[in-house]
């Protein structure tokens, strides 16, 4: 069997292959963003009694030029929003979003980018899930139904982005809008409890309110949304485009 | 003249007697009434209307709240329907009320709304392994 060559320069291919995964573990305590500021996603929330439809596909564009090395505002916002606080064994604590450092070996150019669940159109995690707990919602958000997750971790192995974590410890003090528990796999849920009400995900909101403007969130299917307009103008790429997963998260300037 | 093994056995017998006495002294309530006391869950913050207390008539919500919650859970999880009528978060917000000292009971304490009946019925619910058993206001207070 012959592997199909992806349409991209060998340089970038090498560059992505040699990705140095550096988990952004440095946490600046005290940075808690509780306010639901109304930075509108230009796609107002659907009526609460209506199901999500495939007329929407949520996506994110991350501008690597704006994302600075050492800034962990998105990570801290995520931790505060979802109560990712366990500290028993920090080395295996769940992370829904992490900063990854990349270096082009030829030129020495370094990048620092947030990597979260990429919300693939064809999610491998959902393919391998034996119970149907991993699934893609109609609006493109990839989720774990932890009511039926058995914690087998196949999805963690299948995910090429290392976007999922298993909860190893008994948890206490979970946030009401973000239930989490021991023995189940979890990952970025794109803050469904917020986007269903027309708010931005916590990481995007934090990135915008702190003035970095590195993350843009919106409906990829609406040609008038900010993100669709920008995607039609700037060059952007998916991580590991050779896998043809068509992620909802794309990166600009990589 | 008793043998040493008989002495040992006698000692064990006495210990057993003492222990059984101690155990029976530990359960005064059940021994007196002969029954486990009926649960008295705390009163909710508000009623839905003047004629109805909860989101469904009391006898229905008592019998079927598990089904309501499970149905709602699937609707919310998979279809993104976020109505609040059968939402567990809303149940907790209304039914878990502060004590006289202003403390919200968690599911670990017997006076928690869900716990009071489920302990009586000897039903173990694992909802609160993951879900918050206190309203948001109580959790943010702790932080």
Interface residues (C-beta under 8 A of the other chain):
Chain A: X34 X46 X48 X49 X50 X51 X52 X135 X137 X138 X139 X143 X145 X146 X147 X170 X171 X173 X174 X175 X176 X177 X179 X180 X181 X182 X184 X192 X193 X196 X197
Chain B: X73 X75 X77 X78 X79 X80 X81 X82 X83 X84 X89 X92 X129 X130 X131 X132 X135 X136 X139 X140 X142
